[in-house]
């Protein structure tokens, strides 16, 4: 038995991390559980990284109200935590007359939602805002409140803040059984570990339906929707200054062009219903569809700038989020069906779930010593030569470049490992090493050597993302 907690949160993605951090401000014992080897390894690791502009959804939906509230919270979160975020703005491009009418509806919806600064744009205004757009653009919409964020760094920083304030993180913890014993739940993991918790929050993403059944709660089915992406090199000539949306369809917001906060350009996603929730394969046909769609909006996009492709799986339950106390079992909060704009809404979801727990009987007493801030890790690529020289004088490892594409030093790799990121993907998401043009071709060996030195792991125990993802096999 690993202890008794006031609250156990199942799932350390962006929603679970926000909830954990919010609860860390109170005199509570909180456990954050995830079946993967690191946080954000589920749905949260592969999305568009957008803070939405508040115009895509009618505020009759809970997800729209949480999106609007959550979007306004990012400036303060950035000041307190250590993750990249920029309010670069969003444009929606209309290429046909019928799309102008759809944009007018989005604008009216944005005004009703209180989207700050939203405006309808003529063709000339659109080209002024984004000169790289196709000359076929007839007009569009501009939402200056939209932005871009690095999603995994956001989750890492939230969890670091929560842990600093007392939340216990347990990774590799896959829920396999639950029994209600008196006023608490007794939870069991697939590896035999167990714990008790008075309240449980189900943030299990794609597998929230399975977790719900384990607890004898509501019976529902989460469907997977796969979105494939292209990633373009930082040197591409086609990089826009703002997030570029097409006019949305009934199925999705369409395939976007996103100038990521770290300088690359993201194209996608597609939207394909899948039966296998683990199917993250990409296909030539879908990726060609992405390129065609992107070139309709920005003609200069070139396939030669592509450095990688990947896919993310969205959790589809219905038109709206399912965030509520279970009506079938006590002390169980459902946070399910969190698709787009889940990243944007996640800080507000943290507040919303805190209030649900209070309504369910959880006593909240604020901590006098709660500290919302985390120390910001120096990163070589953000420093001037003089600042970097000063760091090297203190720690020579800042003078050893491990990843040339992203200019990541040995000191940053070591810092990631000492924060608990001991897989290649965990290090990649924390530092960006392996994310550049060569996609780890030059730096992976160096990272492996540092991992072995810092952790004492043998070469055959190092994994890409935990479980059955060993990097090296055979004999060395």
KELO-246047 format. One record per residue (C-alpha): residue number from 1; y negated, x negated, z negated; chain. Coordinates in steps of 0.25 Angstrom, whole numbers, plus 5000, padded with zeros to 4 digits. Layout:
REM KELO-246047
+-----+------+------+------+----+
|   i |    y |    x |    z | ch |
+-----+------+------+------+----+
| NUM |    Y |    X |    Z |  A |
...
+-----+------+------+------+----+
//
This chain:
REM KELO-246047
+-----+------+------+------+----+
|   i |    y |    x |    z | ch |
+-----+------+------+------+----+
|   1 | 5000 | 5000 | 5000 |  A |
|   2 | 4987 | 4994 | 5005 |  A |
|   3 | 4978 | 5002 | 4995 |  A |
|   4 | 4971 | 5015 | 4993 |  A |
|   5 | 4959 | 5019 | 5001 |  A |
|   6 | 4949 | 5030 | 5001 |  A |
|   7 | 4949 | 5030 | 5016 |  A |
|   8 | 4958 | 5024 | 5026 |  A |
|   9 | 4953 | 5024 | 5041 |  A |
|  10 | 4963 | 5023 | 5052 |  A |
|  11 | 4958 | 5016 | 5064 |  A |
|  12 | 4948 | 5004 | 5064 |  A |
|  13 | 4941 | 5008 | 5077 |  A |
|  14 | 4926 | 5011 | 5078 |  A |
|  15 | 4927 | 5024 | 5070 |  A |
|  16 | 4936 | 5019 | 5059 |  A |
|  17 | 4927 | 5007 | 5058 |  A |
|  18 | 4914 | 5015 | 5057 |  A |
|  19 | 4921 | 5024 | 5046 |  A |
|  20 | 4926 | 5013 | 5038 |  A |
|  21 | 4912 | 5006 | 5038 |  A |
|  22 | 4905 | 5019 | 5034 |  A |
|  23 | 4915 | 5021 | 5023 |  A |
|  24 | 4914 | 5007 | 5018 |  A |
|  25 | 4900 | 5011 | 5013 |  A |
|  26 | 4906 | 5019 | 5002 |  A |
|  27 | 4915 | 5016 | 4989 |  A |
|  28 | 4928 | 5018 | 4997 |  A |
|  29 | 4941 | 5011 | 4999 |  A |
|  30 | 4942 | 5012 | 5015 |  A |
|  31 | 4954 | 5006 | 5024 |  A |
|  32 | 4952 | 5005 | 5039 |  A |
|  33 | 4965 | 5004 | 5046 |  A |
|  34 | 4969 | 5001 | 5060 |  A |
|  35 | 4982 | 4999 | 5067 |  A |
|  36 | 4977 | 4988 | 5076 |  A |
|  37 | 4975 | 4973 | 5072 |  A |
|  38 | 4960 | 4974 | 5072 |  A |
|  39 | 4949 | 4985 | 5072 |  A |
|  40 | 4944 | 4992 | 5085 |  A |
|  41 | 4957 | 4988 | 5092 |  A |
|  42 | 4959 | 5003 | 5096 |  A |
|  43 | 4949 | 5012 | 5104 |  A |
|  44 | 4937 | 5005 | 5099 |  A |
|  45 | 4940 | 4992 | 5105 |  A |
|  46 | 4939 | 4997 | 5120 |  A |
|  47 | 4927 | 5006 | 5123 |  A |
|  48 | 4914 | 5006 | 5130 |  A |
|  49 | 4906 | 5001 | 5118 |  A |
|  50 | 4895 | 5011 | 5119 |  A |
|  51 | 4886 | 5018 | 5109 |  A |
|  52 | 4883 | 5031 | 5117 |  A |
|  53 | 4870 | 5037 | 5119 |  A |
|  54 | 4872 | 5051 | 5114 |  A |
|  55 | 4872 | 5060 | 5127 |  A |
|  56 | 4887 | 5061 | 5131 |  A |
|  57 | 4891 | 5071 | 5121 |  A |
|  58 | 4886 | 5084 | 5116 |  A |
|  59 | 4883 | 5084 | 5101 |  A |
|  60 | 4892 | 5096 | 5099 |  A |
|  61 | 4903 | 5085 | 5099 |  A |
|  62 | 4905 | 5077 | 5086 |  A |
|  63 | 4906 | 5065 | 5095 |  A |
|  64 | 4892 | 5067 | 5100 |  A |
|  65 | 4886 | 5068 | 5087 |  A |
|  66 | 4893 | 5056 | 5081 |  A |
|  67 | 4889 | 5048 | 5094 |  A |
|  68 | 4874 | 5051 | 5092 |  A |
|  69 | 4875 | 5048 | 5077 |  A |
|  70 | 4884 | 5035 | 5079 |  A |
|  71 | 4875 | 5029 | 5090 |  A |
|  72 | 4863 | 5029 | 5081 |  A |
|  73 | 4871 | 5021 | 5071 |  A |
|  74 | 4873 | 5009 | 5079 |  A |
|  75 | 4860 | 5001 | 5077 |  A |
|  76 | 4862 | 5001 | 5062 |  A |
|  77 | 4877 | 4997 | 5063 |  A |
|  78 | 4873 | 4986 | 5072 |  A |
|  79 | 4863 | 4981 | 5062 |  A |
|  80 | 4873 | 4981 | 5051 |  A |
|  81 | 4886 | 4976 | 5059 |  A |
|  82 | 4890 | 4966 | 5069 |  A |
|  83 | 4892 | 4972 | 5083 |  A |
|  84 | 4885 | 4972 | 5096 |  A |
|  85 | 4877 | 4985 | 5099 |  A |
|  86 | 4865 | 4987 | 5109 |  A |
|  87 | 4858 | 5000 | 5112 |  A |
|  88 | 4857 | 4997 | 5127 |  A |
|  89 | 4857 | 5012 | 5132 |  A |
|  90 | 4866 | 5021 | 5141 |  A |
|  91 | 4863 | 5026 | 5155 |  A |
|  92 | 4871 | 5037 | 5162 |  A |
|  93 | 4870 | 5035 | 5177 |  A |
|  94 | 4870 | 5047 | 5186 |  A |
|  95 | 4875 | 5044 | 5201 |  A |
|  96 | 4875 | 5058 | 5206 |  A |
|  97 | 4866 | 5071 | 5205 |  A |
|  98 | 4877 | 5079 | 5197 |  A |
|  99 | 4877 | 5067 | 5187 |  A |
| 100 | 4862 | 5069 | 5185 |  A |
| 101 | 4865 | 5083 | 5179 |  A |
| 102 | 4876 | 5077 | 5170 |  A |
| 103 | 4866 | 5066 | 5165 |  A |
| 104 | 4856 | 5077 | 5162 |  A |
| 105 | 4866 | 5084 | 5153 |  A |
| 106 | 4869 | 5071 | 5146 |  A |
| 107 | 4854 | 5069 | 5144 |  A |
| 108 | 4853 | 5083 | 5138 |  A |
| 109 | 4864 | 5080 | 5129 |  A |
| 110 | 4859 | 5067 | 5125 |  A |
| 111 | 4845 | 5073 | 5121 |  A |
| 112 | 4852 | 5084 | 5113 |  A |
| 113 | 4860 | 5073 | 5106 |  A |
| 114 | 4848 | 5066 | 5103 |  A |
| 115 | 4851 | 5053 | 5111 |  A |
| 116 | 4839 | 5045 | 5109 |  A |
| 117 | 4831 | 5041 | 5122 |  A |
| 118 | 4840 | 5047 | 5132 |  A |
| 119 | 4834 | 5050 | 5145 |  A |
| 120 | 4837 | 5055 | 5159 |  A |
| 121 | 4835 | 5045 | 5170 |  A |
| 122 | 4831 | 5045 | 5184 |  A |
| 123 | 4837 | 5035 | 5194 |  A |
| 124 | 4825 | 5025 | 5192 |  A |
| 125 | 4826 | 5026 | 5177 |  A |
| 126 | 4841 | 5023 | 5177 |  A |
| 127 | 4839 | 5011 | 5186 |  A |
| 128 | 4828 | 5006 | 5177 |  A |
| 129 | 4837 | 5007 | 5165 |  A |
| 130 | 4849 | 5001 | 5172 |  A |
| 131 | 4846 | 4994 | 5185 |  A |
| 132 | 4860 | 4990 | 5188 |  A |
| 133 | 4864 | 5005 | 5191 |  A |
| 134 | 4868 | 5010 | 5204 |  A |
| 135 | 4856 | 5015 | 5213 |  A |
| 136 | 4864 | 5028 | 5215 |  A |
| 137 | 4860 | 5032 | 5201 |  A |
| 138 | 4852 | 5045 | 5201 |  A |
| 139 | 4848 | 5045 | 5186 |  A |
| 140 | 4855 | 5046 | 5173 |  A |
| 141 | 4853 | 5045 | 5158 |  A |
| 142 | 4848 | 5034 | 5148 |  A |
| 143 | 4852 | 5034 | 5133 |  A |
| 144 | 4845 | 5022 | 5127 |  A |
| 145 | 4853 | 5024 | 5114 |  A |
| 146 | 4866 | 5020 | 5119 |  A |
| 147 | 4872 | 5007 | 5117 |  A |
| 148 | 4883 | 4997 | 5118 |  A |
| 149 | 4892 | 4991 | 5106 |  A |
| 150 | 4904 | 4982 | 5105 |  A |
| 151 | 4914 | 4991 | 5099 |  A |
| 152 | 4924 | 4982 | 5093 |  A |
| 153 | 4913 | 4973 | 5086 |  A |
| 154 | 4907 | 4986 | 5081 |  A |
| 155 | 4921 | 4990 | 5075 |  A |
| 156 | 4923 | 4976 | 5069 |  A |
| 157 | 4909 | 4976 | 5063 |  A |
| 158 | 4911 | 4990 | 5057 |  A |
| 159 | 4925 | 4986 | 5051 |  A |
| 160 | 4919 | 4973 | 5045 |  A |
| 161 | 4908 | 4981 | 5039 |  A |
| 162 | 4918 | 4991 | 5033 |  A |
| 163 | 4927 | 4979 | 5028 |  A |
| 164 | 4915 | 4972 | 5022 |  A |
| 165 | 4912 | 4985 | 5014 |  A |
| 166 | 4927 | 4987 | 5009 |  A |
| 167 | 4935 | 4994 | 5020 |  A |
| 168 | 4949 | 4988 | 5021 |  A |
| 169 | 4953 | 4986 | 5036 |  A |
| 170 | 4968 | 4986 | 5038 |  A |
| 171 | 4972 | 4983 | 5053 |  A |
| 172 | 4986 | 4984 | 5059 |  A |
| 173 | 4987 | 4997 | 5050 |  A |
| 174 | 4994 | 5008 | 5059 |  A |
| 175 | 4995 | 5021 | 5051 |  A |
| 176 | 5009 | 5026 | 5052 |  A |
| 177 | 5010 | 5036 | 5040 |  A |
| 178 | 5001 | 5044 | 5030 |  A |
| 179 | 5005 | 5053 | 5018 |  A |
| 180 | 4995 | 5061 | 5010 |  A |
| 181 | 4998 | 5057 | 4995 |  A |
| 182 | 4989 | 5065 | 4986 |  A |
| 183 | 4974 | 5062 | 4989 |  A |
| 184 | 4977 | 5050 | 4998 |  A |
| 185 | 4984 | 5046 | 5011 |  A |
| 186 | 4995 | 5036 | 5011 |  A |
| 187 | 4994 | 5028 | 5024 |  A |
| 188 | 5005 | 5020 | 5030 |  A |
| 189 | 5004 | 5009 | 5041 |  A |
| 190 | 5015 | 5006 | 5051 |  A |
| 191 | 5017 | 4992 | 5045 |  A |
| 192 | 5020 | 4998 | 5032 |  A |
| 193 | 5006 | 4996 | 5025 |  A |
| 194 | 5000 | 5008 | 5018 |  A |
| 195 | 4988 | 5013 | 5010 |  A |
| 196 | 4982 | 5026 | 5004 |  A |
| 197 | 4969 | 5032 | 5008 |  A |
| 198 | 4962 | 5045 | 5003 |  A |
| 199 | 4956 | 5048 | 5016 |  A |
| 200 | 4960 | 5043 | 5030 |  A |
| 201 | 4952 | 5043 | 5043 |  A |
| 202 | 4959 | 5043 | 5056 |  A |
| 203 | 4951 | 5034 | 5066 |  A |
| 204 | 4964 | 5030 | 5074 |  A |
| 205 | 4958 | 5032 | 5087 |  A |
| 206 | 4968 | 5034 | 5098 |  A |
| 207 | 4979 | 5036 | 5087 |  A |
| 208 | 4971 | 5045 | 5078 |  A |
| 209 | 4981 | 5057 | 5082 |  A |
| 210 | 4993 | 5049 | 5077 |  A |
| 211 | 4986 | 5045 | 5064 |  A |
| 212 | 4982 | 5060 | 5062 |  A |
| 213 | 4997 | 5064 | 5064 |  A |
| 214 | 5001 | 5053 | 5054 |  A |
| 215 | 4992 | 5059 | 5043 |  A |
| 216 | 4997 | 5073 | 5047 |  A |
| 217 | 4983 | 5077 | 5051 |  A |
| 218 | 4978 | 5084 | 5064 |  A |
| 219 | 4987 | 5083 | 5076 |  A |
| 220 | 4979 | 5079 | 5089 |  A |
| 221 | 4981 | 5069 | 5100 |  A |
| 222 | 4972 | 5058 | 5104 |  A |
| 223 | 4973 | 5055 | 5119 |  A |
| 224 | 4969 | 5041 | 5125 |  A |
| 225 | 4958 | 5040 | 5136 |  A |
| 226 | 4958 | 5026 | 5142 |  A |
| 227 | 4945 | 5019 | 5147 |  A |
| 228 | 4946 | 5007 | 5155 |  A |
| 229 | 4935 | 4997 | 5156 |  A |
| 230 | 4930 | 4985 | 5164 |  A |
| 231 | 4922 | 4974 | 5157 |  A |
| 232 | 4912 | 4966 | 5165 |  A |
| 233 | 4908 | 4951 | 5162 |  A |
| 234 | 4894 | 4949 | 5156 |  A |
| 235 | 4889 | 4942 | 5168 |  A |
| 236 | 4890 | 4955 | 5177 |  A |
| 237 | 4878 | 4959 | 5185 |  A |
| 238 | 4881 | 4974 | 5182 |  A |
| 239 | 4878 | 4974 | 5167 |  A |
| 240 | 4869 | 4986 | 5164 |  A |
| 241 | 4859 | 4986 | 5153 |  A |
| 242 | 4864 | 5000 | 5148 |  A |
| 243 | 4877 | 5007 | 5147 |  A |
| 244 | 4879 | 5014 | 5160 |  A |
| 245 | 4887 | 5028 | 5160 |  A |
| 246 | 4890 | 5037 | 5172 |  A |
| 247 | 4889 | 5052 | 5170 |  A |
| 248 | 4901 | 5056 | 5161 |  A |
| 249 | 4912 | 5064 | 5165 |  A |
| 250 | 4920 | 5075 | 5157 |  A |
| 251 | 4930 | 5064 | 5153 |  A |
| 252 | 4922 | 5052 | 5150 |  A |
| 253 | 4908 | 5046 | 5150 |  A |
| 254 | 4912 | 5038 | 5162 |  A |
| 255 | 4914 | 5024 | 5165 |  A |
| 256 | 4902 | 5016 | 5160 |  A |
| 257 | 4895 | 5002 | 5162 |  A |
| 258 | 4893 | 4996 | 5148 |  A |
| 259 | 4885 | 4983 | 5146 |  A |
| 260 | 4893 | 4979 | 5133 |  A |
| 261 | 4885 | 4974 | 5121 |  A |
| 262 | 4891 | 4960 | 5124 |  A |
| 263 | 4887 | 4959 | 5138 |  A |
| 264 | 4899 | 4963 | 5147 |  A |
| 265 | 4899 | 4976 | 5154 |  A |
| 266 | 4910 | 4987 | 5152 |  A |
| 267 | 4914 | 4997 | 5163 |  A |
| 268 | 4922 | 5009 | 5159 |  A |
| 269 | 4929 | 5017 | 5154 |  A |
| 270 | 4938 | 5025 | 5162 |  A |
| 271 | 4944 | 5038 | 5155 |  A |
| 272 | 4959 | 5040 | 5157 |  A |
| 273 | 4968 | 5048 | 5148 |  A |
| 274 | 4980 | 5040 | 5143 |  A |
| 275 | 4993 | 5044 | 5136 |  A |
| 276 | 4995 | 5030 | 5130 |  A |
| 277 | 4985 | 5027 | 5120 |  A |
| 278 | 4988 | 5012 | 5121 |  A |
| 279 | 4986 | 5012 | 5136 |  A |
| 280 | 4974 | 5002 | 5138 |  A |
| 281 | 4978 | 4997 | 5152 |  A |
| 282 | 4967 | 4996 | 5162 |  A |
| 283 | 4970 | 5000 | 5177 |  A |
| 284 | 4964 | 4995 | 5190 |  A |
| 285 | 4961 | 5009 | 5195 |  A |
| 286 | 4953 | 5013 | 5182 |  A |
| 287 | 4945 | 5000 | 5182 |  A |
| 288 | 4941 | 5001 | 5197 |  A |
| 289 | 4936 | 5015 | 5193 |  A |
| 290 | 4928 | 5009 | 5182 |  A |
| 291 | 4922 | 4999 | 5192 |  A |
| 292 | 4918 | 5010 | 5202 |  A |
| 293 | 4912 | 5019 | 5192 |  A |
| 294 | 4904 | 5007 | 5186 |  A |
| 295 | 4899 | 5003 | 5200 |  A |
| 296 | 4894 | 5017 | 5203 |  A |
| 297 | 4884 | 5014 | 5192 |  A |
| 298 | 4882 | 4999 | 5193 |  A |
| 299 | 4886 | 4994 | 5206 |  A |
| 300 | 4885 | 4979 | 5203 |  A |
| 301 | 4897 | 4980 | 5194 |  A |
| 302 | 4907 | 4970 | 5199 |  A |
| 303 | 4922 | 4969 | 5197 |  A |
| 304 | 4921 | 4954 | 5196 |  A |
| 305 | 4913 | 4955 | 5183 |  A |
| 306 | 4925 | 4962 | 5176 |  A |
| 307 | 4931 | 4953 | 5165 |  A |
| 308 | 4941 | 4963 | 5159 |  A |
| 309 | 4946 | 4978 | 5158 |  A |
| 310 | 4951 | 4986 | 5146 |  A |
| 311 | 4954 | 5000 | 5142 |  A |
| 312 | 4951 | 5008 | 5129 |  A |
| 313 | 4957 | 5021 | 5125 |  A |
| 314 | 4949 | 5033 | 5120 |  A |
| 315 | 4954 | 5043 | 5110 |  A |
| 316 | 4953 | 5057 | 5116 |  A |
| 317 | 4955 | 5069 | 5107 |  A |
| 318 | 4945 | 5079 | 5112 |  A |
| 319 | 4931 | 5082 | 5115 |  A |
| 320 | 4926 | 5077 | 5102 |  A |
| 321 | 4929 | 5068 | 5090 |  A |
| 322 | 4939 | 5073 | 5079 |  A |
| 323 | 4933 | 5068 | 5066 |  A |
| 324 | 4936 | 5077 | 5055 |  A |
| 325 | 4944 | 5078 | 5042 |  A |
| 326 | 4958 | 5082 | 5045 |  A |
| 327 | 4961 | 5097 | 5042 |  A |
| 328 | 4976 | 5094 | 5040 |  A |
| 329 | 4976 | 5083 | 5030 |  A |
| 330 | 4967 | 5078 | 5019 |  A |
| 331 | 4959 | 5065 | 5019 |  A |
| 332 | 4961 | 5063 | 5034 |  A |
| 333 | 4949 | 5061 | 5043 |  A |
| 334 | 4951 | 5062 | 5058 |  A |
| 335 | 4942 | 5053 | 5068 |  A |
| 336 | 4949 | 5055 | 5081 |  A |
| 337 | 4946 | 5057 | 5096 |  A |
| 338 | 4934 | 5047 | 5095 |  A |
| 339 | 4932 | 5044 | 5110 |  A |
| 340 | 4918 | 5040 | 5116 |  A |
| 341 | 4908 | 5040 | 5110 |  A |
| 342 | 4916 | 5035 | 5098 |  A |
| 343 | 4910 | 5021 | 5096 |  A |
| 344 | 4896 | 5027 | 5096 |  A |
| 345 | 4900 | 5038 | 5086 |  A |
| 346 | 4908 | 5029 | 5077 |  A |
| 347 | 4897 | 5026 | 5067 |  A |
| 348 | 4894 | 5041 | 5065 |  A |
| 349 | 4909 | 5044 | 5064 |  A |
| 350 | 4909 | 5034 | 5052 |  A |
| 351 | 4899 | 5043 | 5046 |  A |
| 352 | 4906 | 5056 | 5050 |  A |
| 353 | 4919 | 5052 | 5044 |  A |
| 354 | 4913 | 5047 | 5031 |  A |
| 355 | 4907 | 5061 | 5030 |  A |
| 356 | 4920 | 5067 | 5033 |  A |
| 357 | 4927 | 5059 | 5022 |  A |
| 358 | 4916 | 5063 | 5012 |  A |
| 359 | 4918 | 5078 | 5015 |  A |
| 360 | 4933 | 5076 | 5013 |  A |
| 361 | 4931 | 5071 | 4999 |  A |
| 362 | 4929 | 5055 | 5000 |  A |
| 363 | 4918 | 5051 | 4990 |  A |
| 364 | 4908 | 5042 | 4996 |  A |
| 365 | 4900 | 5033 | 4987 |  A |
| 366 | 4891 | 5022 | 4994 |  A |
| 367 | 4894 | 5008 | 4991 |  A |
| 368 | 4881 | 5001 | 4985 |  A |
| 369 | 4885 | 4988 | 4992 |  A |
| 370 | 4889 | 4993 | 5006 |  A |
| 371 | 4885 | 4983 | 5016 |  A |
| 372 | 4884 | 4988 | 5030 |  A |
| 373 | 4882 | 4975 | 5037 |  A |
| 374 | 4891 | 4964 | 5042 |  A |
| 375 | 4888 | 4949 | 5045 |  A |
| 376 | 4885 | 4947 | 5060 |  A |
| 377 | 4894 | 4936 | 5066 |  A |
| 378 | 4886 | 4926 | 5074 |  A |
| 379 | 4891 | 4926 | 5088 |  A |
| 380 | 4888 | 4914 | 5097 |  A |
| 381 | 4884 | 4922 | 5109 |  A |
| 382 | 4873 | 4929 | 5102 |  A |
| 383 | 4867 | 4916 | 5096 |  A |
| 384 | 4856 | 4906 | 5101 |  A |
| 385 | 4860 | 4892 | 5103 |  A |
| 386 | 4853 | 4888 | 5090 |  A |
| 387 | 4860 | 4899 | 5082 |  A |
| 388 | 4873 | 4895 | 5087 |  A |
| 389 | 4870 | 4880 | 5084 |  A |
| 390 | 4867 | 4884 | 5069 |  A |
| 391 | 4880 | 4892 | 5068 |  A |
| 392 | 4888 | 4880 | 5074 |  A |
| 393 | 4882 | 4871 | 5063 |  A |
| 394 | 4888 | 4881 | 5053 |  A |
| 395 | 4901 | 4884 | 5060 |  A |
| 396 | 4906 | 4875 | 5072 |  A |
| 397 | 4915 | 4886 | 5077 |  A |
| 398 | 4902 | 4893 | 5082 |  A |
| 399 | 4902 | 4881 | 5092 |  A |
| 400 | 4916 | 4884 | 5097 |  A |
| 401 | 4915 | 4894 | 5109 |  A |
| 402 | 4929 | 4901 | 5110 |  A |
| 403 | 4925 | 4912 | 5120 |  A |
| 404 | 4916 | 4907 | 5131 |  A |
| 405 | 4914 | 4920 | 5138 |  A |
| 406 | 4908 | 4927 | 5125 |  A |
| 407 | 4904 | 4914 | 5118 |  A |
| 408 | 4912 | 4917 | 5106 |  A |
| 409 | 4914 | 4905 | 5096 |  A |
| 410 | 4925 | 4901 | 5087 |  A |
| 411 | 4917 | 4905 | 5075 |  A |
| 412 | 4917 | 4919 | 5080 |  A |
| 413 | 4932 | 4919 | 5083 |  A |
| 414 | 4934 | 4914 | 5069 |  A |
| 415 | 4925 | 4925 | 5063 |  A |
| 416 | 4932 | 4936 | 5070 |  A |
| 417 | 4946 | 4931 | 5065 |  A |
| 418 | 4940 | 4930 | 5051 |  A |
| 419 | 4936 | 4944 | 5052 |  A |
| 420 | 4950 | 4949 | 5055 |  A |
| 421 | 4950 | 4949 | 5070 |  A |
| 422 | 4963 | 4941 | 5072 |  A |
| 423 | 4967 | 4946 | 5086 |  A |
| 424 | 4962 | 4942 | 5099 |  A |
| 425 | 4956 | 4955 | 5102 |  A |
| 426 | 4950 | 4956 | 5088 |  A |
| 427 | 4943 | 4943 | 5091 |  A |
| 428 | 4939 | 4947 | 5104 |  A |
| 429 | 4932 | 4960 | 5100 |  A |
| 430 | 4925 | 4953 | 5088 |  A |
| 431 | 4920 | 4941 | 5095 |  A |
| 432 | 4921 | 4944 | 5110 |  A |
| 433 | 4929 | 4932 | 5113 |  A |
| 434 | 4939 | 4935 | 5125 |  A |
| 435 | 4929 | 4946 | 5130 |  A |
| 436 | 4922 | 4937 | 5140 |  A |
| 437 | 4925 | 4934 | 5155 |  A |
| 438 | 4938 | 4927 | 5153 |  A |
| 439 | 4943 | 4937 | 5143 |  A |
| 440 | 4949 | 4927 | 5133 |  A |
| 441 | 4954 | 4918 | 5144 |  A |
| 442 | 4947 | 4905 | 5138 |  A |
| 443 | 4946 | 4909 | 5123 |  A |
| 444 | 4959 | 4916 | 5119 |  A |
| 445 | 4966 | 4903 | 5116 |  A |
| 446 | 4955 | 4898 | 5107 |  A |
| 447 | 4954 | 4911 | 5100 |  A |
| 448 | 4969 | 4911 | 5097 |  A |
| 449 | 4968 | 4897 | 5091 |  A |
| 450 | 4957 | 4901 | 5082 |  A |
| 451 | 4965 | 4914 | 5078 |  A |
| 452 | 4977 | 4905 | 5074 |  A |
| 453 | 4968 | 4895 | 5066 |  A |
| 454 | 4960 | 4906 | 5059 |  A |
| 455 | 4972 | 4915 | 5056 |  A |
| 456 | 4984 | 4906 | 5055 |  A |
| 457 | 4991 | 4916 | 5065 |  A |
| 458 | 5001 | 4909 | 5074 |  A |
| 459 | 4999 | 4911 | 5089 |  A |
| 460 | 5009 | 4921 | 5091 |  A |
| 461 | 5003 | 4931 | 5081 |  A |
| 462 | 4989 | 4932 | 5087 |  A |
| 463 | 4988 | 4945 | 5095 |  A |
| 464 | 4978 | 4951 | 5104 |  A |
| 465 | 4976 | 4964 | 5096 |  A |
| 466 | 4987 | 4964 | 5086 |  A |
| 467 | 5001 | 4970 | 5086 |  A |
| 468 | 5009 | 4967 | 5099 |  A |
| 469 | 4998 | 4959 | 5106 |  A |
| 470 | 5002 | 4944 | 5103 |  A |
| 471 | 4994 | 4935 | 5112 |  A |
| 472 | 5004 | 4923 | 5113 |  A |
| 473 | 5019 | 4924 | 5114 |  A |
| 474 | 5030 | 4914 | 5116 |  A |
| 475 | 5029 | 4900 | 5111 |  A |
| 476 | 5016 | 4892 | 5110 |  A |
+-----+------+------+------+----+
//
